[in-house]
Amino acid sequence: MNKVGSTIGYLAAIILPAIVLVYYIHVVAEAKEQALAIARAKEPEIKTLTDPSTGLPVDPVTNMIMGDGYATVKKECARCHPTTLITTYRADKKGWTDTIRWMQSEKGLPIFKAETEEVILTYLTSYYGK
């Protein structure tokens, strides 16, 4: 019986840890494969939105039409307020000019160079005009 007990002890001391080690290696390898599969997964394609009235693309971040003057309006206007204030408001050139003057007198908006203001007004009246 002593020999049987030592054989069982040997099996418990050597074989069981080996089985546990093999299982651990398998689990780690499986987790690595899953992580690599996620890393290799193709990024979803962002569908370009198009404004139905102009046919121009719409920026998915600002939700603004990416027409002439867009970069200037994004730089000068979107830094202070949400672009939904632009995209939901409609005005003619005088209305947009009055809005800019109000922001300059009441909200501290700096005076634009004449050419910058003209780009902004042309963009706003072209794409968000009455």
Helices and strands as residue ranges (DSSP letters): H 2-10, I 11-15, H 16-40, E 49-50, E 57-58, H 70-77, H 84-87, H 93-106, H 114-128
